[in-house]
Amino acid sequence: MRRFHGTRLLGLAGASALALLAASGASAQDAGTLVLGEGLDAALEEGDTINDLGAPYDSYTVTLSAGQRFEVEMRSDDFDAYLELYGTDMDEPVAVDDDSAGDGTDARLRYTADADGLYTLRARAFSEGAFGTYNLIARERPPAPPAPEPGTIALGQSLEGVIDDTDPVDDQDVAYDAYRFSADEGERMVLLLTSDAFDTYLQVGRVTDGGFEELAFNDDDGETLNSRLVFAAPARGDYVIRVRPLSASEGGTYTLSLQPAPPPPEAKRLTLGDSLTGTINAETPVNDEGYRAHLYRFDGREGQRIDIRLEAEDFDTYLVLYRDDGTPPTRLGDNDDNDGTNSRLIRTLEGSGPYLVEVRGFSQTVEGDYTLSLAEIAPERPPEPIAFGAIQEGVIDDKDPLDGQDRNYDSFRFTGVEGNRVQIIARSGDFDTFLRISSAEGEFEALATDDDGLGEGTDSRLNFTLPADGDYVIRLSPLSADNEGLYSLELIDRGPAPAPGSILVGATARGTLGEADAAAGDGSYFDAYRIHAKEGETLIITMVSNAFDAFVIVGREKDDDDIEVLASDDDGLSDTHARLEWEVPDDGVYIIRAGSYGQSETGAYALKVERKP
């Protein structure tokens, strides 16, 4: 059984840097190994490792074999428990659970291992900033019973059923019922699963080599917890429907219906300059994704720039543009939130020929009137070249091109090298500046943006590390439409990110944060240090500065020059000084980032790493 304790020191803001480095007291943290069948007690506390959302968590490892069925329960009277399970070297969890233990705030995660290996469980609260004690227990579950032969359902039939403990379970340990039906190639049908007892989940697939191969699924129809799925059979044969709740803790009665699907939308003619009205209702054709939709076809030419607008007061609109070049057509772009419930797409056409515009709602069963317009607009002005170190002055006015939010903008082009850092600064006394950067290939899609990174009110500063060799485009615009005026733009080559230095346990490093240092995504500067550490030893990492609010992070290097954050601290020593007590999980090399908590803060600091006696 384990319990973690920690102490946070406050009230030292007036102490000198040397005194702070000598101060004692810390927060503590441990990591553990899950032993199947054994429980443990632990606590979430300040100083624990935090995830990207700022939520503290404890980590536990467990070794599983392929096909092994695993269950872990987390119970707490202090917070809403939340569990995440990760495979080896995975950034995304293979399974999560919030409240499947059936008691409202307790979690029960079940998982069948895909492969042999070491898995990592993260135990945390559902809400960030929640702390307290919890109990954790892991168990091996017996093999699942063989699935019974599916029932049958015919086209045009509705039937009722019950999900309960007597049903078979899938790989996520969720009980299900199964039904078989036959279909011809290309035959379209709509499946509707409704229940007042649970949140429904509907799957269609085939049984191959004794296993279920999912072909399509639906969780909800966009408006309720019921499921609605339009399915087009890829070949003639038998198919299987699986009816199940969304989570393992649910069950109850349901109704399943299998009906012929409405015909797919047929494209109507649309001409440049047209503005037309339409209505979506229960009689509207349904697309292959189950949405009521209207389809329009127009002819475009390569290099032509078009502006498509979809407006409705009765429903939240969704607009999709396709190149009509085959079955299925090539999807080029979509939009659902240009202005409230309205949608808008601006695009330069890549080739000459037919294009398709799909009009639908954000959810499957919307109803109401809409207005669709298609217009040709002036070609996008080629970006002006800008050199590193240059300061470009210009003016934004109504003669400049418009983006999708009706903001006039100027654009600039430069060539960069993968891994190099660029800094872009925009200043204006006439409007609130807004910066975006995109690859020059294809349509403009922002890779990064900034509104007020310079910290001076209306000016912007965008720090960005180039992901590849090639040309890039900068867009400078006002933050909102209908603003114009003079501006200056500066492009700075900051070179590759500085390589981490090194620091020894027992040593103190003194440095200065400045604009030449590496920058985090939020615009804060940091210096990085490599440190060799041994499993089980506890390190005390202290960072002090009288120039800025200190922030220290410890983690592992990742392939993309980022780090996996293992622990961090902002004010463990005082309001502006950081102190982190951290137990090393494995032998190896780790990265310590000594940085500022705020954006663009600079100045001198001292960093000390010592081994806890």
N, C-alpha and C positions, 0 to 999 in steps of 0.2 A: 504494500500500500504506500502511496506517495502523497505528500502534500507539499505545496510550494509556498514559501513565505517571502515577503519583501518589505523594505522600508524605504520611504521617499523623504529626502531631506529638503526642507524649505527654509526660507528666511535668511539666506546667505547672500542676497544680491549685493550687499555692500562690501563683501570680502574681496581681498586682492586676488589676483590670479595665482600667486604662489601659495597663498593660504588655502585656496580652493583645491589646488592639486594635492595638498596634504590632508584634506578633510577625509573623514571616514563615513561609513554608512552606504547602503546600496539597495538596489532591488535585485532579486534573485530569480533564477529560472533554470529548469531542468528539462531534459527530454527523456523519453522512456521507450521501452520495448513492450509491446502487447504480448502477453502470454495467454493463449486461448484457454478459457475456463477460469481465469483468475481476474478478480476485480481490483480496482484501485481508487483511492480518493485523491483529488487534486484540486487546484484552484486557479482561476484566471485572475491575474493581478497586473498592476502597472509595472512595466518593465519586461513583460512577456513579448515574444516575437509578434510583430504585427503584419497583416497582409496588405495588399495594395489599397484596400478600402479603409485602412487604419484600425481594423478590428484585431485585438490580441488573440492569440491562439497557442495551444500546446500541441506538440507533435509527438507521435508515437509510430514506431515501425513494427511491421508484422510480415513474416514470410509466408507466402501462400503458394500452393501448387495449382497448376492449370485444372480447372473444373472444381476446385475446392469451394464449398459454399460457406460463407463467412457472415457473421452477424455481430454488431457491436451496439450497445445501448449506452446512452449518456443521459443522466438524470441530474437535475439541479432544482433547488428551491429558490435560487437567487436570480436566475436568468433563463431565457428561452434557448434551449440547447440546439446546437447546429453542428453537424458532422460532414467532413469532406474526406474522400479517399483518393489518393493519387498513386499512379503507377510510377515505376522507375523513370526518372528524367522527364516527367510529364508536367507541363504547365497548367493543364486543365484537369479537373477531377474526373475520375471514372464513375464516381457515384457520390451523391449528396443526400442528406436527409435533414429535415427540420423537426417534424412532429409525428413520425410514424409510430412512436411508442404508444400512442393512443391516449396520452394524458395531457394533451394540450401543449405543454412546453418542453416535453422530453423527446429525445431523438432516438430512432433505431434505424441503423443503416444495414442493409443486406446487399451482399455482392457475391457473384460467382466469378472467380478469377479467370481471366482470359489466358493467362500464361504464368509459368513459374516466375517467381521474382520477389523482390522486396517492395512492399507497399507502405505508403506513409499516410497515417490518419491525422487529420487536423481537427482538434476539438475546440470549439469556440462558441460564443454567443451569437444569436441571430442578429442582434443589434450591436453596432460598434459602441465602445465605451461602457459595456456591461461587464461587471466583474463578480466573482463569488466562487463558492465551492461547488464541486460536482463529483459524481461517481461514474466510473467508466468500467464496463465489462465486455469482453469479447468472447465469442463462442464459435465453435465449428458446428455447422448445421448438417443434418443427415442428407444423403443424396435425395434429389427430388423423385417422387414416384413417376412412373411412366405415364405419359399423357394418354388419355382415352381417345377413342376414335371420335372425330368431330361429328356434330349433328349436321343436319342439312337445312338449307334455306333456298327457296326458289325466287326468281325474279317476280316482283309483285307481291311478295309475302311480307307480313309483319309477325313477329313472335315476341313472347315475353320470357324472361329468365331471371335467375337469381345468382349473384356472386356471393359465395360463402366459403367456409373452411374446408368443404369437401371437394372444391375445385382444384385442378392442377395449377401449378405456379410456373411463371416464366423465369428467365435468367435473372431478373430483378426481384424475384420472389413475390411477384404480384399475381394474385389468383385471376384466372381468366376462363371464359367459355369460348369454344371454337365451333364454327359452322362452315360447311363446305358448299360451294356453288360452282356451276359451270358457266363459261362464257365463250363467245366467239371472238376472234381477233378483231380489235377495234371497237368492240361493243362497250358502250358507256352506261354506267349505272350510278345511282346516288344511294349512299348508305347513310342512315340516320340512326344514331344511338342516343336515347334519352333516358334520364334517371333523375328522380327526386332524392335518391339516397346517397349518390356519390358523384364525384367529378369524373366524367366518362373519358375513355381513351379507346380509339378505334384503330385497328390495324388490318391491312389486307396483304396477303402474301401467298407463297407456295411452300409446300413441304418438299425439301430436297435433302437427300442423304439422311433422312430421319430428323432433320432440323427445320425450323421455321425460318424462311427467308422473307423478310419484310419488303414489300414493294411500295406501299403507301400508308400513311397514317394521318390521323387528325385528333387533336386534343379538344378543341372547342370551335364553335362556329363564329366566334368573334363577338358574340353578344351574350351568350349563356355558357354554362358549363357542359352543355350537350355537344356531341360530336357530329359533324356532317362532312362527308367525303365523297367527291366525284372520282370514280375510278374507270379508266379505259383499259381493257384487257390487252396486254401486249401480244398475246398469242392465244389460240384456241386451247382450252383445257380446263382443269379444275383449279380452283383457288380457295383459300381459307381465310375466313374472317375471325379475328380475335377480338373479343369484347372484354374489357377490363377496367378497373378504376385507375386513376392517375397514380395513386400511391397505395402501398401495401396494406395500410391500416383501414382502408375503406371497403365497403361491400353493400349489398342490398339488391333490390329489384331493378329491372331495366326493361326497355322495349327496343328491339332492333328491327329496322325496316330496310328492305332491299328493293328499290324501285328503278324503272328505266329513267335515265337522266334526261333532262331537257336537252334539246339540240345545242350544239356549240354555237357560239356567235358567228354570224356571217358578216364579212366586211362590207361596209357601205362606203360609197365614194365621198372623199373629202378633198377639197381644192384649196390651195393657198389663198388666203384672204377670207375664207369662210368663217362664219360664226353661226353656230346652230344650237338648237335646244333638243333635249331628249329626256326620257323618263326611265328610271330603273324601278321595276316592281316584281311581283311574284311571277309574271309571265316572261320576264327577261331571260334570254339564253344564259347558260352557265358554262364558264370556262373549265379547263381541266383541273384547276385548283379549287373548284367548288364555288367560285364567286360569280354572282350575277354581273354580266359584262356586256358592253357594246364594243364593236370593233369597227375601225375606220381605216381605209387605205388611201394613201396619196402618193404621188410620184415626186421624187426629189432628185436633185443633181449633186454631184460631188462638189464639196466646198460651200454649198448653200447653207445659210444659217437660218434656223427656224425657231419660232417661239410658239409653244403649245400651252394653252391655258385651259384649266378645267375648274369651274366654279359651281358651288351648290350651297344652298342654305339648309337643306333637309338632311344631309349626311356628310360624313368625312370622306372626301374624294381621294382617289388613287389613280395615277396616270402612268402608263407604261408605253415605251416606244420600242418597236421591233424593226429589224431589217427583214423584209419579206423575201427570204432567200432559201426557203425550204421548210420541211416539217420535222421538228418545230422551227419556227422562225428564230433568228438570233436576237436575243434581248439586248438592247443598247443602253437603256437607262430607265429610271422611274422616279417619281416624286409624289409625296403625300402631304407635305406640310409647308408649302410656300408661304401661305398667309392664312392662318386659322385652319379652316376646313378645306381651303382651296389648294390646287396643285398647279405646278408650272414646270415646264422643261424647256431649256434653251440649249440647242445643240448645233454643231457644224456637221453636216452629213458627210460620211466617209466615202460614199460612192453614189453613182447614179442608179435609179431604179425604184421599185415600189417599197414603201414603208407602211407599217401598221401602227395605229394608235389604239390602245385599249383603255376604255373608260369603265371604272368600277368604283366600288366603295372600299373603305379600309376593312370592313367586316363583310361576311359572306351574304347577309340577308338584308342589306340596306334597301330603302325605298325613297324615291323623291326625284325631283326635277334637277336638271343640270344644264349648263351652258359650256360648249366646247368651241374654242377658236384656234385657228392655225394661221400664222402670219410669217412672212419672210422678213427678216430684219437685216440690217447692214452687216456685211462680213466683219468678223472680229479683226480689229487692227493688229497687224503683226507686232509682237513685243519689240520694244527698243532694246538694243544691246546695252548692257551696263557692265563696267569693269570693276574689279575689286579695288577698293580704295577710293573710288569715285563718289562724288556727291552730286546727285541729279536733282535739279529743281524743275518744278512743273506746276500745272494747275489742273484741278478737276472741275469740269463744267458740263453743261448739258450736251456738248458735242462729243463727249466720250462714250464708249459703249457701255451697255447696262449688263449687270449680272442678274441672276435669278431673283434677287431681292430688290431689283430696280435701283441699284446703287451704281453710279458712274464710277469707272475705274481706269487707271493707266496700268500697263503691264510692261515688264522688263525681263530680258532673257540673259542668262549667263551659263557658262560651262563650268562644271565642278568635278571633283574627284571623290570617289567613294571613301568615306571615313573622315573627310575634311569637315570642319565645323564652319558654318557661315553665320554671320550676324547681320541682320537687316534692321536699320533704324529709320523710322518715318516720323517727321515732325511737321506740325501745322499749327498756326495760330488761328485758323479759320474753321477747322472741323476736327472731330474726334477721329483719328486715323485708325485704319484696320488693315493688317498685313496678312497675306496668304502666300504659300509657296506650293508649287506643283511640278511634277515632271512635265517636260515639254512634249512628251509623247501622248498623242490622243487628246481627248477632251480634258479641260482643266478640272482636276480633282485635288482639293487641298490636302497636302500632307501634314501641314502644321499651320497654325494661325496665331495671331497676337493682336490684342486690342490696346493694352496699356502697360506693356512690359518694361517701359522705361521708367515707370513709377512717377511720371510727371504730369498726370492728368489726362491729356488728350494725345500724348505721343506713344508710339509703339516701338518695341524692340523684340525681334524674333530671333532666337537662337535655334539652329537646326543642324543636325549632322547628316550629311548627304548619304543616302543609302546605296548609291551606285554611281559609276562614272556616267556622264552625259549632260544634257542640257536641262535647265530648270527655268521656270517662269515665276516671277514675283508679281502679284497683283496688289496695288495700293488703292484703297477706296476710303470714303467716309464709312463710319460704323453704321450709319443709318441713311436711308434714301433722302433725296432732296437737299443734300448738303454739298457745298462746293467751296473752292478756294485754293490758295497757294500751299505748296508743300515742298519739303526736301526729302530725298531718299538717299541713304548711304548703305553700300554693300561692303562688308568687311570679311576678309579671309582670316579665320582664326586658326587655320591649320588643323592637323589631326589632334585628337584629344591627348592630353599629356599622359604618358605611361605612369602607372602607379609607382610611387616610391616604395621604400621598405622601412619597417620599424621593428625593433627588437623588444621582446618583453622586458620590462624594466627600464626602457628608454623613454625620453621625452622629446618630441619633435616640435619645433617652433616654425611657424610659417605665416604667410599672408595670403588671404583670399583677394583676388582681383579679377578684372574682366578677362584676363588671358587664361584663367583656370577653366576646368570643365564645368558645365552647367547642367543641372537636372532639368526635367521637363517643365517644372514650375518656374524656371529662371533663376534658381538659387545656385550659387557657386559652391564647389567643393574641391578638396584635394584628396587623392586616394593613396592608401598605403597597403602594401602586402605584408602579411604576418604569418609565420609558421606557428601552428598551435597543435597541441596534443589532446586527444580525446579525454574527457573527464576533468581537465583542469579548468578552473574558473578564472577568467580575466576581468580585471576592473579597468574600464576605458573611460578616461576623464578628459573632457575638452572644455577649456575656458577661453573667454574673450571679453575684453572690455569695449570692443568695437561693434559687436553684433551679437544676436541671439544664436548661441551655438547649437548645432544639431549633428549627432554622430550616428552612423549606421554601420553595422557589421554584416557581411554576407559572403556569398560565393560568386565567383565570376561565371557569367553565362557566355554562350557562343557569340551573342550579338553585342558584346562589350558592355552589356548591362550587368546587374548583379541580382541574385536572389537574396532578398532582404531576410536575414535571420533574427535580427534584433535592432532596436533603435532607441534613442532617448533624446529628448529636447531639453528638459529642465529637471533632471533627476538630482542635480546638486543645488540648483537655485533657479530662479525664474529665467535666467539667461545663460546658465552654464549647465553642461550635460555630464551625466555620470551613469555609466551602464555596467552592471555586473552580469557577465555572460558565461555560461558553461559550454565548453567546446563539444560539439556532438561527435566529431570524428577527427582523426589525424588528418592534417592537410594544410593547404594554403588558403587564407581568407583575406578579404578586402575590408579595410576600414575606410569609410568616407568621413572626412572632417569637413563639415559644411556649415552654411548659415540656414537658419530656419526661414528667414524671409527672402523675398526676391531681391536680387541685385545688391545684397549687403556685402561689404568688403571690410578688410582690416586684418590686424594681427591676431594670432591665436596660439595656444599651446595645447598639445595633445600628449597624454601620458598613458602608457599601457603597462600594467603591473599584474603579477600573478597573485591571486588571493592566497594568503598563508593557509 
